[in-house]
Amino acid sequence: MSARPAGRVVGLVDDLMDRSRLGAIDGIAFTREPTACAGASVVLVDLARHAAAIPAIVDAAPHARIVAFGSHVDTDALDEAARAGATVVLPRSQFLRDPVAVVAALLGD
């Protein structure tokens, strides 16, 4: 199932398996640069590789909803993401179960 969200969605996600699951979000753009998130409505952040980028994302896209996801056993990274400004912080397995629904809920669809 594919869905075109009512807003720009950007993913800081390098893992190809994760990217393939996020491909269900029609129009998602992937980047490695927090500054490329400017103008985004939702930014998806893989904490395994981009946890340190959250403050820069907040600066570049102050109105974006940030979804951070990571290992369920790395509670320090999950907690730090929330402190750094992530709107939603989820274990990877929970987020990737239905990423379209998570994005749609944030966009009010």
Secondary structure, 3 states (H helix, E strand, C coil): CCECCCCCEEEECCCHHHHHHHCCECCCEECCCHHHHCCCCEEEEEHHHHHHHHHHHHHHCCCCEEEEEECCCCHHHHHHHHHHCCCEEEEHHHHHHCHHHHHHHHHCC
